[in-house]
Amino acid sequence: MDCGKERKTVKKSKNGRMLLLLVLTLLATAIVLGGYLACKPAQLMDKRPNIVFISIDTLRADHLHCYGYPRKTSPNIDQLAADGARFERAVSPSPWTLPSHISMFTGQEVSVHNVRRSQNSLADHAVTFTELLQQNGYATFGIGSSPYLKKRYGYAQGFDVYDDELGQISYKKSHEAITAKKAVNKALRAIKERKNKRWFVFIHMWDVHYDYLPPAPYDRMFAGDYAGDFDMINWEKNRDFKVGMNPEDFRYVISQYDGEIAWVDSQIGLLVAKLKEWGLYENTVIVITSDHGEEFLDHGQKGHGHSLFDELIRVPIIVTGPGVPAGMTVDCPVGLIDLYPTFTELAEVEDSGYRGPGRSLFDRILQRSPCNPDREFYCETKFSNLDKLFNYKRGFEMMLEVNRFKFHKRVNKPLRELLFNIAEDPQEENDLTEADAERADEMRKRLLRHGRRNEKLRRERRLAKKMKLDKKTYNQLKQLGYIQ
């Protein structure tokens, strides 16, 4: 062999061998990368966020510290608000649980979806945002903790698993159930099982609903040195809670409501801590809200369902997660009907088919458009009652809010119309129907047009169906005061 010639041949082929080596290297890299991607959890390949949606039943916005309440009832919720966006004014479409939650899941006002009675449920053909998330690759899990959050009302649509075990409690214990910890534990198990997927988890939390019986130490957290004996059992029907009652007893009742908020807040803190521990927090959007508030003699009444004043229909909305600026306060009014388009946007549903009045909360978070002062927010209740403490006669009442003016209209005797400028009169104490008769007439006409439009949509869509209440649910709702 001619070594010189051999060396020359090697020299000539050096570039070719380098090219071959490069090709082999790239091929090997592609094989390794392909294997890695094949084994990589689908969640890590999907850039959409996980979603936790928490509805805290009966939570007034103005009893959260981050909404200006002097007591520190909500340190964990406050931190989420600091990490993300807090909506200063969010309007519920109904002051009681069932129709309000159905509006959240359908994005439709109550007079459109028509699930406004205990004997109504959502029709099978109605589309919930959870169905769209499920169809677009989300693993979906839901927890209902009250009789009105049972599967029978249509909530299971779109959920891989909908767990309503906590809502099945004996009717005799419906007032006294303590379920927040159980609900969070169920949610954490579901998240752990789905950690390699893109997931959506809904948690309904019941404990802030009466009776107010927070577990220790939350029962004494805000009670001070109270040494009285006011009975918190069956609070809804306790006529000792009334205008002119013992001030110390009144403050004690409020302390127990606030204790319930602090107790639920502590469980939300545990949920968030686990998300952080598991490395999921940074890519999880958390939305916290409520279905309605609660009245403590603000307008001489108690409980909920019976009026459309702000203590019942102003609820919190807090959103935190990727893409949400920290420490943001949104002053433009929004509604619970805005949750549907918000969740479908997060899930990147290209065309949800949604034709309701809701607008994604990210319009406000990202300031994609100016606040529309002419936007209408509609609310209604069939439980309207002007003397709930001593007379359970109910009627139908509607409310329309436009540009910080609220117009109430009760259509059953005793008839009633009210007009409030909530920007100047947030306690709704100064009725302007006579002093501002022109605006009252304008709002009256708006409400009429709004009602006619919704009636047309209701007839077209037929989103509700009748059902027969089983004995257990009937007894639960009767014990809770929803059925007389």
N, C-alpha and C positions, 0 to 999 in steps of 0.2 A: 504494500500500500504506500502511495506517495503522500507522506504526511503533509507536505506543503500544499498539494492539491486539495487534500481533505480540509485543511484549514481554510483554504480559499472558498471551498463549497460552503462550509459553516458560516463564513463571513457573509457570503451572498444570501444565505437563507435566514440570517439573524432577524431581519425585519419581519419575515414571514412567521418565524417562530414566536416572536413577540406578539404579533397580531393574533396567532392561534392561542397563545397563553391568555391574552386579553379576552378573547371570545369565550374560552373555557371558564375563565373567572366570572364573567358576566352570566354565563349559563348556570354556573354553580350558585351564584348569588340569587338568580331568579328562582332556582329550585328551592333554595332555603327560604327565600322570602315567600314564595308561593305556599310552601308548607306552613310557614308561620301564619300567613293570612288565613289559611284554611283552618288552623287551630285557634286562631284569635277569636275571643268572644264577640258575638255579634254586636253587643253593646258598645264595644270599643271601636268598631268599624262604623257605627251609626252615630253621627255627630249631633243628632237631636237630643234634647235633654230628657232625663227622667222627670217625672212630675209627681209631686205629692199635693193633693187637694184636701184641705181640712175645713170642714164646716162645723163650727161650734154652736150648737143649738142655743138660742135665747140670749146671745151675747150682745149687749149694748156697746156701741162703739165708744161712747163717752165714759165707760168704766174701765177702759184700758189706759194704762199710764202713758203710752205713746200717743194717745189721743187727748192728752191734757188732764187726765184724772189724777188728783193729788196722791192717792194711794198707789203704791207700787205693786199692783195686782198682777203684772204681766212682764217680768224681766226677760223671759225667753222670747216672747212675741215682740217685745220692744227691740230686742237685739236683731231679730229678723227684719223689723222695720228699718233699723239702722243700716242693715246690710243691703237693703233693697228699696222698694217704693211703697209708700203709704198713701192711700187714697183718702183724702180728707172727707169727701162726701160720697157715700155709696148708698144707693136707694134699693130697698127690697121691694119686690112686686106684691108682697102679701105679708101681713103681720102674724102668720102662723105657718107651721112647719111644712105641711104637705104641698100646697100650691107653690110655695116659695122654692122648695127643692126641685119640683118638676120644672119650674122656670129656669133654674140653674142648668139642668141637664138638657133642656130643649132650646133654650134661648128665646122662648116665646113668653109673652105676657099671659097672665092668668086667664083673661077673658078670651084668649085664643086657644090655649091648650085645654082649658075647661076642666082641669082636675081640681075642682074647687069644693068637693064634698068628700066626706070619709068613705062614701060608697062609689067613688070614681077612681079609676086607675089609668095609667098611660096605655093607649092602644098599641098593639103590636107593630103597626106600620109606622108609628111615630119614630123619628130618628133622633137619637141622643148623641151627644158628642163622643161618648164612650164607644159607641158602635164604630164611629169613624176612626178613632184612635186604634181600636182593635183591628179594623180592616187595613190599617196602615202600619202594622207591625208592632204595636205596643202590646205587651203582656199586661192585662188589666185585672185589678183586684179591688174589691169594694167592701166596706164595713158599714152596716146600718145598725144603729144602737137604740132606735126607738120604734114604737109601733108604726109610725108614719114613714119609716124608712125600711119597711119590710119589702121583700121581693114582690109580694102580691100587688104593690102599687106601680110596678113597671121598671124599677131601678135596675134590675138584673140585665136589661138589654145592653149588650156591648161589654159585659164583664165576663172574663174567663171564669172567675169565681166571685160570687157576691155572697158575703157572709152576714146574715142577719140574725145570728144566734143571740146577740146581746139585746135585740129587740123583742125576744120571745119570753121575757121574764113574766112571772105571775102577775096578773093585774093588781093583786093586793100589794105588790111591792113596786109597782110602776113609778111611784113618787120617790121611792127611797133608793133606787138602784145606783150603785157607784161603779161606773164602767170604763172610765177614761184609761186606766192602766191596762185593762184587758184589751181595749181597742188598739192601743199603741203596740202592745205585745203581738197581737195578731198581725198588725201592719209590718212590724219588723220581721216576723217570720216569713211573711209573703215577699218582702224585699230581698231577704237573704236567699230565698229559693229562686228568685228571678235576677240575681245580681249580674248574670252574664247575658241578660237580655235588656232591651229597652222597655221600661215599665212605667205604668201609671197606677197610682194607689190613691183611692178615695177613703177618707176616714171621717165618719160622722161621730161627733162627740156630744154626749147627752147630758153630762153632769151639771152644766150650768142651768139647765131647765129645772124648774121647781120639782120636788121639794129641795130646798137649799140645805143640804146635810153634808158639808165637806168633811172628809176624814181628818183626823188629827195629823199635824198641828194646825191645819188650815182653818179649822173651826174656831180657833182662838186668835188667829193671826191678826185680825182687825177688830176683835170684839172688845178690846180694852179690859176694863174691870167690871164689865156687865155681870150682874148677879141676879138678874131677873129670871123668869120662868116662861117666857113666851114660847108657845108650842109651834115648832116649825113643821110638824107632820100635817099633811093634807093642807098645805098653805093656801092653795087656790080657793078653798072653800071656807077658810078661816075669816069670819066676819069681824074679828077683833083687829084685823089690819085695815084701818080706815082713817079718814080725815079726822084729826083731833085725838088720835091715839097717844098713848104714853110715848114721849120723844125718845126715851131710852130704849123702849121696845122697838121703835121704828129704826133707830140706828143699829140695833142688834140684827134685825132682819137684813139690812143692807150689808152688814159685816159678813153675814153668811153667804149672801150672793157673791160678794167680792172674794170670799174664801173659796167658793167653787171655781171662780175664774183663776185664782192663783193655783189651785190644785190641778186644773186642766193644763194651765201654762207649764207646770212642772213636768207633766208627761210629754208635752211638746218638746221641752228641753231635752228629755231623754231620747226622744226620736231623733232630734237634730244631732245630738252627741254621737249616736250610733252611725248616722250617715257620714259624719266626719271621720269616725274611727274606721269605717269600711272604705274610705276614699271616694264616697259617692256624692258628698255635699257640693263639691265644686261644679258638678254637671247635673244638678237637680234643681228644677224650679219648684219652689214651695209657694202655694197660694193658700192664704188663710182668710176665712170670711165667716159670716153667720147668716142664718135664715131670717132672723128677726130679733128685736130687742125685748124689753120687758118694762112694764110701767110700775112705778112705786109711788102712786098718788100724784104723779106729775100733773095730771089733769083730773084728779079725784078718783082714779080707778086703780086697778091692780092687774097683774098678769099680762096676757097678750091676746091677740086676735080681735079685740073689741074696738080698736080705733086705728087711725092712720096718722097719728102724731109721730113726731120724730123719735120719741123714746122707743117706738115699736118698729119703725121702718128705716131708721138710719143705722147701717151696719158697717163694720170694718171690712176693708179689703187691703191685704198686704201681700206683695209679690216680691220674692227674692230669688236670685239664681243667675245663671249666665246671661249676659246681655242687659241686665237691670242695673242702672246706676245706683250706687250706695247712697243712702241718706236722702232719697228723693221724696218730696211731698207733692202730690198731685192735687191741685185745687179744683180742677174741672170736674163737675159731677159725673159719676158713672153709675151703673146699676148691676144687679146680679145677672141680668139678661146678657151682660157683656162677657160672661165667663165662657159660654159656648164658643164664640169666635176666637177668644183668646187661646183656648186649649187646641182648637183645630189649627190655629196658626203655629203654635209650638210644635205640633205633630207634623207640620208641613203638608197638610191636606190641601192639595192644589185647588180643588173645587168641592167644597163641602155640600153644595146645594142649599146652603143656609140662606133664607130670605127673611129673617126676622129683624127686629129693631136693634139688636145688640151690635156693638162695635168692639173690636179687640182692644183690650187694655193697653196693648203695646202701641196703639195710636197715640195714647197719652204719654206713655213711658218714653217713647222715642220721639215724641213731639212731631209726628209725621203730618199733622194737620192742626189748624187752630181749634180751640175749644168752641163748640157751637152753642151759643147762649139760648138758641131757640129749640134745643132738643127737649122732647117731652118724655117724662117718666111717669108711668101709670101704675097705680096700686089699687087694690080692692080687698074687701073682706065681706063675707056673708055672716060674720059673727059680730057685726057692729052692735054696740050696746052702750047706752048712755047712762045706765045705772047698774053696772055689772055686780056691784057688791051686794045689792039687795033685790034686783029684778033681772032675771035671766032672759027677758024678752029681747030677741035678736032681730037685726035687720041687715040690709045690704047698703054698703057705703063704698064710694069711689074717691080717688084722689088723683089729680094731675099736677105735676110740678114742671114749671117752665121758668128758667132764668131766676131761680131762687124764690119764686112765688109758688105757694101751694094752695090749691083750691079743693076743698072737701065737699062732697055732696052725698047726703044720706037720702035714699029714695023711699024708705018706709017710715011710717009715723012712729015717733015724732020726726018730721022732716027737719033737715038741717043743712045749711050751707055755711062754709067758713072760708076765709081768705087770709093768708098770712104771708108777710114778707120775712122769710126766715133769715135773710142776710142781716136785717136790722132787729128782728124779733125771733131769735133761735128757740126760745121757749114756747113759742106759739101762744102768746097770751093776748094779743091785740088783733081781734077780728076786723078786717078791713072791707067787708062786703058792702057796707054802707058808705064808709069814708072814701073808698076807691071803687065806686059802683061801675065805672067804665071798665076797669080792669077785671072786676068780677064778672061782668057780662062777657068780656072777651074769653076769659077762662072757661066760663060755662059753655060757650059755643065750641071751644077747642075740645072740651071733654066730650061733648055730644058727637063731634066729628070723629074723635078717637074711638069712641064706643061703637059707632056705626061701622068704622073700618074693621075693628076687631071682630065684630059680630059676623061680618062677611067672611073673614078669614076662618073663623071658628066653624062656620057652616061648610066651607070648602074643605077644610083639612080633617075635621072630626078626629082630633088627637086623643080624645078621652073615651073610655068605655065604662059601662056600669058593671059593678060586681056586687056580690053578696058578702057582707062581712062575716067571717067566721066568729064563733062565740067568744074565743079568747081575745081576738083583736077588739071586738065590740066592748067587752068588759074592760080591757085596758084603756080604751079611749073614753069610756064612761067614767072610770076612776080618775082619769086625768082632767075631766071637765069638758072635753070636746063634744061629747054627746050627752044631752040632758034627758 
